[in-house]
């Protein structure tokens, strides 16, 4: 079965919750596809092309880095480049004119409302947005503006559950929740939070399903021990061993020595 289209995903609004994972490696992408995760997101670029190849049947959003585009025309160019690399949609933390310009060209765009990390200075840092009636109304207006600009979805981050649910059910686009509750249309987590490889602060919205950091520590310790052993073998002559090399037949070697200048 091929990967879903934007229209097919929009048809699932109100039918069932979708799952989304931000992945950074081919291994994570492959594991997500095998698990049946609905949506993947990653940063556009060379690694995104590898992730596309690793998960060919999963809907993939490629993110354009904040500040990379300084005009709507640049946004269109970046959007088409992502589609060429295999993206099904483009994540764009940009103003409405940029969103609208891409949408008019048929580029499926995912915007961002609520707690927008790149703009946190305007909302008081990493904190929930929408805890007052005024703020909640602003999130609604921002979401509606994205919809009117042609976005197919928005990531809604750090918005109280009640407001997020009310906003989502009033929208036709998909509302992807990051810490905004299951009244939205999809749930979004980073792979490093799910897998427990995040060594820093684990945000409130995240749930850790495995703790792979200890396994990564063990692997790193093995690296630290293996490389000196290799270095010692090289210096002592223990490497390479006979099994690490190939030999020439004796008669061929003698013929070679006859034809090579003396050392």
Secondary structure, DSSP 8 states (H G I E B T S, - for coil): -----HHHHHTTTTT--EEEEE--SHHHHHHHHHHT-SEEEEESSHHHHHHHHHTTTSEEEEEE-TTS--SHHHHHHHHHHHHHTT-SEEEE---HHHHHHHHHTT--EEEEEES-GGGGGGTTSSS-S-SSHHHHHHHHHHHHHHHHHT-SEEEEES--HHHHHHHHHT-SSEEEEESS-TTSSEEEEEHHHHHT---S---TT---S--THHHHHHHHHHHHHHHHHHHHHHHHT-SS-GGGS----HHHHHHHHHHS---
